[in-house]
Amino acid sequence: FPSGGGRLGIAVEQANRLARIDLLERGAITYRRAVACVANLPEHIAEREVEQVRKKLRFSKSECHVEVLEGVQDPVNILMLEVSDGRVSEIVTEFGRRGVRSEEVALRACSALDTYLRAEVPVGEHLADQLLLPFSLVGGGSFHTTRPSLHTYTNAEVIEKFLGVSTKIEEEGGGVWKIEIVSD
């Protein structure tokens, strides 16, 4: 959404043994990057978005990039913010929409990333629901995250029904939540 094409490359290595995973701490952020992409739209839209990122999150010029996508049929505007501590990465994505100013798109992305950064957790809101299945398949584990989405709660209930695991979701305070998967 919206259509625009793209490619994704993934390398997966087989594990010899699956074991419980615990992601409870995040280290200091050592990498930051903002990429604003446009296709069939004026480049200044992306430039205004990265300018907001620079103002709100204090990213440097070298951390901010504008990309004009070629060979795309429809108008596209995407803003991606990435941070990493060298061990875990978080990517926040916002899509531009007709009638929504580029500054508003950037402010939404900045707000989401700021929530993640302030909580000092290793797992962001949208990754939390995706980690439930692999954690359940390896026999359990736990992680700290920001406030879980309704999708996270729904996914946990579905996985519990199929895999016979228990999911405990508890607020620990300061915007930090702990999710633990235990094999029954």
Backbone bond lengths (Angstrom), bond angles and torsions (degrees), N, CA, C in turn:
res aa  C-N    CA-C-N  psi(-1)  N-CA   C-N-CA  omega(-1)  CA-C   N-CA-C  phi
1 F - - - 1.446 - - 1.502 109.60 -
2 P 1.267 120.43 130.58 1.459 123.80 -25.59 1.521 109.67 -68.93
3 S 1.330 116.25 170.23 1.455 117.75 -179.08 1.515 109.38 -59.13
4 G 1.291 116.79 147.16 1.455 119.56 -178.63 1.502 111.79 -175.28
5 G 1.304 116.19 -6.62 1.452 118.86 -179.62 1.504 110.71 77.32
6 G 1.293 115.91 179.49 1.456 121.19 179.40 1.502 110.40 150.37
7 R 1.300 114.26 170.88 1.460 120.12 179.47 1.513 108.73 -136.83
8 L 1.311 114.69 148.73 1.449 121.17 177.35 1.516 107.40 -136.45
9 G 1.312 116.56 128.00 1.458 120.95 177.06 1.518 109.59 -113.41
10 I 1.310 116.86 133.02 1.464 121.75 -179.81 1.518 108.49 -133.27
11 A 1.311 116.28 132.95 1.463 122.02 173.49 1.522 107.80 -112.73
12 V 1.320 116.92 123.02 1.460 121.75 -178.78 1.514 108.16 -119.82
13 E 1.318 115.25 128.05 1.455 120.37 177.23 1.515 109.20 -107.50
14 Q 1.316 115.72 140.46 1.448 120.46 179.96 1.521 110.04 -70.61
15 A 1.319 115.07 135.43 1.465 120.38 176.37 1.517 109.05 -90.85
16 N 1.312 116.64 140.25 1.460 119.90 177.72 1.519 111.51 -71.79
17 R 1.332 115.38 -35.93 1.455 119.57 -178.23 1.521 108.33 -145.25
18 L 1.319 116.16 133.06 1.448 120.35 177.18 1.522 109.05 -90.20
19 A 1.306 117.06 137.72 1.459 121.17 -178.39 1.512 109.99 -141.12
20 R 1.290 115.11 162.74 1.467 123.20 177.12 1.533 109.86 -53.53
21 I 1.325 115.00 144.25 1.460 121.29 179.78 1.530 108.19 -120.24
22 D 1.320 116.58 134.44 1.464 121.50 175.07 1.526 108.45 -129.83
23 L 1.330 116.41 116.67 1.464 123.10 177.88 1.532 107.35 -116.99
24 L 1.307 116.22 87.59 1.458 120.05 -173.66 1.517 113.78 -108.94
25 E 1.331 117.61 -16.90 1.461 119.76 -177.96 1.519 111.10 -131.02
26 R 1.328 113.98 148.69 1.450 120.49 173.58 1.518 107.43 -119.16
27 G 1.311 115.92 139.02 1.453 120.19 177.89 1.521 111.36 -82.44
28 A 1.304 115.56 -176.34 1.458 121.49 178.25 1.526 109.75 -66.68
29 I 1.308 116.33 139.70 1.461 121.66 179.51 1.526 109.00 -67.68
30 T 1.331 114.86 125.59 1.473 120.73 -178.95 1.524 112.64 -116.07
31 Y 1.328 116.53 -8.03 1.467 120.36 -177.68 1.514 108.51 -142.14
32 R 1.324 116.25 134.57 1.465 122.20 176.03 1.522 108.64 -140.09
33 R 1.330 114.88 142.14 1.466 118.97 178.89 1.522 108.96 -154.18
34 A 1.320 115.39 139.13 1.460 122.17 173.23 1.516 107.40 -122.93
35 V 1.329 116.75 131.65 1.459 121.68 177.52 1.524 107.76 -130.25
36 A 1.324 115.69 120.76 1.464 121.67 175.51 1.521 107.10 -109.38
37 C 1.324 115.95 123.63 1.469 121.45 -177.73 1.525 109.82 -115.27
38 V 1.325 114.80 140.47 1.465 120.97 172.94 1.517 108.99 -135.13
39 A 1.308 114.57 149.88 1.466 122.09 171.92 1.514 106.59 -141.74
40 N 1.313 116.06 132.49 1.464 122.03 179.81 1.520 112.47 57.38
41 L 1.317 115.99 29.75 1.459 123.76 175.62 1.522 107.75 -139.24
42 P 1.314 118.55 158.59 1.464 119.97 178.91 1.537 111.78 -62.82
43 E 1.315 115.81 140.26 1.463 121.95 -178.90 1.528 111.86 -62.33
44 H 1.324 117.38 -27.62 1.469 119.51 -178.13 1.528 112.27 -62.61
45 I 1.316 118.25 -21.42 1.469 121.19 176.05 1.524 109.04 -61.17
46 A 1.330 117.01 -50.44 1.468 121.51 179.40 1.530 110.85 -65.73
47 E 1.318 116.11 -38.11 1.468 119.81 179.69 1.524 111.18 -63.49
48 R 1.324 117.78 -39.21 1.472 121.38 178.02 1.527 110.74 -68.12
49 E 1.316 117.17 -34.39 1.464 119.69 178.26 1.525 111.28 -65.73
50 V 1.330 117.29 -48.40 1.470 118.37 -179.17 1.528 110.79 -67.38
51 E 1.308 118.15 -28.36 1.471 120.19 176.00 1.532 110.16 -64.64
52 Q 1.317 117.16 -39.40 1.469 120.63 176.02 1.528 111.00 -64.47
53 V 1.322 117.04 -40.08 1.472 121.11 178.02 1.525 109.29 -61.54
54 R 1.313 116.44 -42.37 1.473 120.69 179.01 1.531 110.30 -62.18
55 K 1.326 117.17 -41.41 1.464 121.04 -179.14 1.533 111.93 -70.90
56 K 1.318 116.37 -48.89 1.467 120.78 -171.60 1.528 113.12 -78.88
57 L 1.321 117.24 -39.03 1.473 120.51 -175.62 1.523 112.58 -109.83
58 R 1.313 116.57 -0.98 1.459 122.51 178.66 1.539 112.91 59.52
59 F 1.331 115.51 38.81 1.462 120.04 172.23 1.527 107.38 -72.35
60 S 1.319 116.52 147.08 1.464 120.84 177.10 1.526 109.50 -80.65
61 K 1.331 115.48 166.59 1.468 119.60 176.77 1.524 111.07 -58.95
62 S 1.328 117.18 -39.46 1.465 120.49 -177.37 1.534 112.26 -69.79
63 E 1.323 117.48 -16.95 1.468 121.29 178.18 1.532 111.84 -89.82
64 C 1.318 117.72 -7.28 1.462 122.48 -175.88 1.521 110.99 -113.08
65 H 1.318 116.19 133.28 1.460 121.41 -175.82 1.526 110.56 -135.29
66 V 1.309 115.54 143.47 1.461 123.31 174.76 1.517 107.15 -114.19
67 E 1.323 116.36 131.47 1.461 120.98 177.65 1.526 109.38 -125.50
68 V 1.315 115.37 130.18 1.464 121.36 173.80 1.521 106.03 -101.48
69 L 1.322 116.13 115.72 1.460 122.10 -176.04 1.521 110.28 -84.00
70 E 1.303 116.83 134.27 1.469 123.10 179.58 1.528 109.45 -105.48
71 G 1.319 116.22 157.42 1.456 121.73 174.44 1.518 113.87 71.16
72 V 1.323 116.95 26.16 1.462 122.27 -179.11 1.521 107.68 -110.34
73 Q 1.338 117.38 136.13 1.462 120.93 -176.11 1.520 113.19 -76.95
74 D 1.305 117.45 -45.71 1.456 121.92 -172.28 1.527 111.80 -99.10
75 P 1.329 116.93 162.39 1.457 119.40 173.13 1.535 109.53 -67.21
76 V 1.325 116.56 136.70 1.459 121.84 -177.83 1.521 108.72 -138.25
77 N 1.327 115.20 138.57 1.467 121.62 171.04 1.518 107.87 -143.03
78 I 1.315 116.08 119.09 1.466 122.34 -179.38 1.522 108.03 -133.08
79 L 1.329 116.39 136.19 1.456 121.73 172.79 1.516 107.93 -120.05
80 M 1.342 116.32 123.32 1.458 121.72 179.46 1.521 109.26 -119.78
81 L 1.323 115.88 129.66 1.451 122.68 176.37 1.522 107.75 -116.10
82 E 1.334 116.80 127.67 1.460 121.23 -177.41 1.517 109.68 -126.90
83 V 1.330 114.96 135.72 1.457 121.31 172.97 1.525 108.03 -133.98
84 S 1.336 115.90 152.48 1.461 120.44 -179.41 1.513 110.14 -150.86
85 D 1.318 115.27 148.47 1.455 120.49 172.52 1.534 110.29 -103.82
86 G 1.330 116.75 9.92 1.458 121.65 -178.36 1.517 112.59 92.06
87 R 1.317 116.31 -13.67 1.462 121.23 179.65 1.529 110.47 -118.53
88 V 1.325 116.09 -42.94 1.469 121.07 176.26 1.520 108.79 -127.26
89 S 1.322 115.28 149.80 1.462 121.79 178.68 1.516 109.44 -125.55
90 E 1.306 115.28 149.74 1.460 121.37 174.63 1.516 107.11 -127.47
91 I 1.328 116.15 134.28 1.461 121.56 177.21 1.519 108.02 -124.71
92 V 1.312 115.35 125.55 1.464 122.08 175.91 1.525 106.62 -107.67
93 T 1.324 116.31 132.06 1.462 121.19 -178.31 1.521 109.92 -125.71
94 E 1.304 116.06 134.70 1.465 122.33 173.29 1.523 108.14 -128.18
95 F 1.307 115.82 142.20 1.454 122.09 179.30 1.519 109.57 -108.81
96 G 1.318 116.15 132.96 1.450 120.21 174.20 1.517 109.77 -71.16
97 R 1.323 115.43 148.08 1.461 121.23 179.10 1.519 108.99 -133.81
98 R 1.299 114.53 153.35 1.468 120.42 178.68 1.531 108.94 -55.66
99 G 1.326 115.48 130.67 1.458 120.68 177.19 1.520 114.81 86.29
100 V 1.332 117.68 -2.55 1.464 121.02 179.00 1.524 107.76 -108.44
101 R 1.319 116.16 121.66 1.467 120.92 -178.02 1.524 110.66 -63.15
102 S 1.316 115.91 147.28 1.466 121.07 -179.33 1.526 111.11 -59.89
103 E 1.330 117.74 -32.84 1.466 120.52 178.09 1.529 111.23 -63.52
104 E 1.326 116.82 -36.60 1.469 120.83 178.43 1.530 110.72 -68.94
105 V 1.318 116.66 -40.39 1.471 120.58 176.04 1.530 109.17 -58.05
106 A 1.315 116.24 -46.65 1.467 120.63 -179.23 1.524 111.52 -66.11
107 L 1.320 117.60 -40.76 1.467 120.13 179.98 1.520 111.75 -63.04
108 R 1.331 117.32 -37.85 1.473 120.23 176.89 1.526 110.90 -63.66
109 A 1.322 116.51 -44.59 1.471 120.26 178.87 1.521 110.40 -64.59
110 C 1.313 117.14 -44.15 1.470 121.04 -179.78 1.522 111.07 -62.01
111 S 1.318 117.03 -41.19 1.460 121.37 179.50 1.529 111.08 -62.60
112 A 1.334 116.58 -44.40 1.462 120.62 179.22 1.527 110.96 -63.56
113 L 1.318 117.56 -43.69 1.462 119.98 179.57 1.524 110.51 -68.20
114 D 1.319 117.62 -38.70 1.460 120.89 178.63 1.532 111.18 -61.87
115 T 1.328 117.75 -39.89 1.471 121.79 176.53 1.521 110.17 -59.25
116 Y 1.320 116.08 -46.11 1.468 121.20 178.13 1.527 111.09 -61.72
117 L 1.318 117.19 -47.92 1.469 120.75 -177.13 1.522 112.05 -64.35
118 R 1.315 117.66 -41.52 1.466 121.39 -179.03 1.530 111.78 -65.40
119 A 1.312 117.28 -34.48 1.460 120.99 -179.34 1.533 112.21 -72.58
120 E 1.321 116.83 -21.02 1.475 122.58 -179.68 1.531 112.28 55.57
121 V 1.327 115.21 40.96 1.464 121.45 178.61 1.528 109.84 -104.24
122 P 1.332 117.53 158.10 1.467 119.22 178.91 1.525 114.63 -82.84
123 V 1.333 117.82 -18.47 1.464 121.28 -173.09 1.520 109.69 -122.19
124 G 1.327 116.77 127.13 1.456 121.97 177.96 1.513 112.30 -82.87
125 E 1.326 115.16 170.04 1.467 122.48 -175.41 1.526 113.66 -54.33
126 H 1.320 118.16 -44.25 1.467 120.15 -173.48 1.526 112.76 -84.63
127 L 1.313 117.75 -21.07 1.462 120.07 174.46 1.524 110.77 -77.97
128 A 1.329 116.96 -27.70 1.468 121.18 -176.41 1.528 112.10 -54.85
129 D 1.333 117.37 -47.25 1.469 118.52 -177.85 1.526 111.89 -68.68
130 Q 1.325 117.07 -27.12 1.464 120.49 179.84 1.522 112.72 -77.33
131 L 1.325 117.50 -25.92 1.464 120.60 -179.48 1.526 113.15 -78.66
132 L 1.319 117.31 -17.66 1.463 119.84 -176.31 1.529 112.61 -58.39
133 L 1.309 117.91 -44.18 1.463 120.17 -178.19 1.528 112.70 -66.52
134 P 1.340 120.10 -52.77 1.471 117.11 179.08 1.523 112.89 -61.90
135 F 1.323 118.80 -36.63 1.463 120.69 177.24 1.527 109.84 -62.95
136 S 1.329 116.93 -39.46 1.464 121.16 178.85 1.517 111.40 -66.69
137 L 1.325 117.09 -38.60 1.471 120.96 -177.89 1.523 112.98 -70.76
138 V 1.335 117.75 -27.26 1.469 119.62 -179.42 1.522 112.21 -90.81
139 G 1.312 117.64 3.63 1.452 119.71 175.87 1.512 114.60 100.96
140 G 1.324 117.39 11.00 1.456 119.28 174.64 1.504 113.10 119.54
141 G 1.311 114.24 178.00 1.449 121.53 179.86 1.505 110.13 155.16
142 S 1.315 115.27 -175.86 1.450 119.63 -179.07 1.519 109.69 -150.40
143 F 1.334 114.60 158.75 1.455 119.79 175.05 1.513 110.04 -156.55
144 H 1.324 114.85 154.55 1.459 122.01 172.90 1.520 108.38 -95.37
145 T 1.323 115.38 142.89 1.453 121.87 -178.63 1.520 109.54 -149.67
146 T 1.325 115.96 177.21 1.457 121.09 171.93 1.526 107.51 -83.04
147 R 1.335 117.38 -176.39 1.466 121.07 -177.73 1.531 110.22 -51.15
148 P 1.340 117.25 122.67 1.469 119.57 -179.21 1.532 111.57 -65.99
149 S 1.302 114.93 145.77 1.464 120.97 177.25 1.526 109.34 -80.94
150 L 1.322 115.45 165.96 1.466 120.37 174.92 1.526 109.65 -59.14
151 H 1.334 116.52 -34.43 1.463 120.74 177.95 1.528 110.92 -60.73
152 T 1.323 117.78 -38.17 1.469 121.14 178.57 1.524 110.47 -62.58
153 Y 1.331 116.93 -45.96 1.471 120.23 179.18 1.530 111.18 -62.67
154 T 1.327 116.34 -43.52 1.465 120.67 179.70 1.517 111.16 -63.81
155 N 1.326 116.49 -45.65 1.461 120.95 179.63 1.531 110.45 -61.02
156 A 1.328 117.36 -41.38 1.470 121.30 179.22 1.526 110.31 -60.34
157 E 1.333 117.54 -43.93 1.462 120.54 179.99 1.520 111.95 -63.75
158 V 1.314 117.30 -42.45 1.467 120.78 179.68 1.526 110.42 -64.30
159 I 1.321 117.11 -46.53 1.464 121.08 -179.89 1.518 111.01 -61.66
160 E 1.324 117.69 -40.72 1.470 120.98 178.08 1.527 111.25 -57.89
161 K 1.330 116.27 -40.52 1.480 120.93 -178.61 1.535 111.76 -65.94
162 F 1.334 116.84 -37.25 1.463 120.28 -175.18 1.525 113.40 -89.76
163 L 1.310 117.81 -33.91 1.467 119.81 -171.63 1.526 114.31 -109.21
164 G 1.310 117.86 -4.84 1.451 120.02 178.01 1.516 113.86 64.97
165 V 1.311 117.27 38.02 1.458 121.83 175.03 1.526 108.32 -111.13
166 S 1.308 116.28 164.48 1.458 121.67 175.05 1.516 108.35 -112.54
167 T 1.314 116.12 140.09 1.460 121.19 178.09 1.519 108.47 -119.28
168 K 1.317 115.24 124.00 1.460 121.36 178.79 1.526 107.66 -110.76
169 I 1.326 116.29 124.11 1.459 122.36 -179.52 1.525 107.53 -120.64
170 E 1.344 115.51 116.98 1.468 119.55 -176.66 1.522 111.02 -134.85
171 E 1.331 115.60 139.66 1.456 120.59 174.01 1.518 108.55 -80.94
172 E 1.327 115.83 131.77 1.462 120.39 179.98 1.521 111.95 -105.31
173 G 1.335 116.99 -7.50 1.460 121.31 178.83 1.511 112.31 102.49
174 G 1.318 115.31 159.49 1.453 120.98 178.51 1.516 113.79 64.47
175 G 1.331 117.07 26.94 1.459 120.75 -179.24 1.515 113.87 80.88
176 V 1.351 116.91 8.64 1.462 122.33 -177.96 1.529 110.00 -105.58
177 W 1.319 114.83 132.64 1.457 122.44 176.65 1.516 108.39 -122.85
178 K 1.318 116.57 146.40 1.464 121.33 176.16 1.518 108.53 -113.73
179 I 1.322 114.79 129.85 1.462 121.04 175.30 1.521 106.58 -116.57
180 E 1.349 115.05 127.36 1.470 120.09 179.80 1.516 109.24 -128.53
181 I 1.326 114.15 132.31 1.470 121.79 178.06 1.519 106.65 -110.12
182 V 1.337 114.91 127.16 1.458 121.20 -178.52 1.517 109.18 -125.39
183 S 1.333 117.04 131.38 1.464 120.90 176.44 1.520 108.39 -72.07
184 D 1.332 115.34 132.45 1.478 119.63 179.23 1.502 112.03 -79.41
